[in-house]
Amino acid sequence: VETLRKDFEAHRSRMQADLADVRNSFYEQRQKVQGLELQMDVKLNSSMNEFRTMHSQMIGSMDSLTSRVEDAVSKMDSNLKAFSDRLEAIDTVVQTKVIHAGR
């Protein structure tokens, strides 16, 4: 009986040691995973910040381009109005000369 008890105690002691090794290994692996998660979070945040910066720059460029196009369209509109006014004035002069020439 004493031998069985000693064998049982030795077996129990080995099982506890194995369990402790498994537990320690689990905690080490969990810490590694947590470290990798942290690295991924940092990289993701960095990528998102980079994306936000590029997006802001793109919006700024588009706003600038829109403003320049609007300015160009406005100038073209003014030039067309001035040209139309000049044509109207020329037409009036020509009609006046035609009327005077007809008399």
C-alpha positions as CSV (number, residue, x, y, z in Angstrom):
1,V,0.0,0.0,0.0
2,E,2.9,2.3,0.8
3,T,4.4,1.7,-2.6
4,L,1.1,2.5,-4.3
5,R,0.7,5.7,-2.3
6,K,4.3,6.8,-3.2
7,D,3.6,6.0,-6.9
8,F,0.4,7.9,-6.7
9,E,2.1,10.9,-5.0
10,A,4.9,10.8,-7.6
11,H,2.3,10.6,-10.4
12,R,0.3,13.4,-8.9
13,S,3.4,15.5,-8.5
14,R,4.3,15.0,-12.2
15,M,0.8,15.8,-13.2
16,Q,0.9,19.1,-11.2
17,A,4.3,20.0,-12.7
18,D,2.9,19.3,-16.2
19,L,-0.2,21.3,-15.5
20,A,2.1,24.2,-14.2
21,D,4.1,23.9,-17.5
22,V,1.0,24.0,-19.6
23,R,-0.4,27.0,-17.6
24,N,2.9,28.9,-17.9
25,S,3.1,28.1,-21.6
26,F,-0.5,29.3,-22.0
27,Y,0.3,32.6,-20.2
28,E,3.4,33.1,-22.4
29,Q,1.4,32.5,-25.5
30,R,-1.3,34.8,-24.4
31,Q,1.2,37.6,-23.7
32,K,2.7,37.1,-27.2
33,V,-0.8,37.3,-28.7
34,Q,-1.6,40.4,-26.7
35,G,1.7,41.9,-27.9
36,L,0.8,41.1,-31.5
37,E,-2.6,42.6,-31.0
38,L,-1.1,45.8,-29.7
39,Q,1.4,46.0,-32.7
40,M,-1.6,45.5,-35.1
41,D,-3.5,48.2,-33.3
42,V,-0.6,50.6,-33.6
43,K,-0.1,49.8,-37.3
44,L,-3.8,50.1,-38.0
45,N,-4.0,53.5,-36.2
46,S,-0.9,54.7,-38.1
47,S,-2.4,53.5,-41.4
48,M,-5.7,55.2,-40.6
49,N,-4.0,58.5,-39.7
50,E,-2.0,58.3,-43.0
51,F,-5.3,57.7,-44.9
52,R,-7.0,60.6,-43.1
53,T,-4.0,62.9,-44.0
54,M,-4.1,61.8,-47.7
55,H,-7.9,62.2,-47.7
56,S,-7.7,65.7,-46.3
57,Q,-5.0,66.6,-48.9
58,M,-7.2,65.2,-51.7
59,I,-10.2,67.2,-50.5
60,G,-8.1,70.3,-50.3
61,S,-6.8,69.8,-53.8
62,M,-10.3,69.2,-55.1
63,D,-11.6,72.4,-53.3
64,S,-8.7,74.4,-54.9
65,L,-9.4,72.9,-58.3
66,T,-13.1,73.6,-58.0
67,S,-12.4,77.2,-57.0
68,R,-10.0,77.7,-60.0
69,V,-12.6,76.2,-62.4
70,E,-15.3,78.4,-61.0
71,D,-13.1,81.5,-61.4
72,A,-12.3,80.5,-65.0
73,V,-16.0,80.0,-65.8
74,S,-16.8,83.3,-64.2
75,K,-14.1,85.1,-66.4
76,M,-15.4,83.3,-69.5
77,D,-18.9,84.4,-68.7
78,S,-17.8,88.0,-68.2
79,N,-15.8,87.9,-71.5
80,L,-18.8,86.4,-73.4
81,K,-21.1,89.1,-71.9
82,A,-18.7,91.8,-73.0
83,F,-18.4,90.3,-76.5
84,S,-22.2,90.1,-76.7
85,D,-22.5,93.7,-75.6
86,R,-19.9,94.8,-78.3
87,L,-21.8,92.8,-81.0
88,E,-25.0,94.5,-79.9
89,A,-23.4,97.9,-80.1
90,I,-22.0,97.1,-83.6
91,D,-25.4,95.8,-84.7
92,T,-27.0,99.1,-83.5
93,V,-24.4,101.2,-85.4
94,V,-24.8,99.1,-88.6
95,Q,-28.7,99.4,-88.4
96,T,-28.3,103.2,-87.8
97,K,-26.1,103.5,-90.9
98,V,-28.4,101.3,-93.0
99,I,-31.4,103.5,-91.9
100,H,-29.4,106.7,-92.8
101,A,-28.2,105.2,-96.1
102,G,-31.8,104.3,-97.0
103,R,-33.1,107.9,-96.6
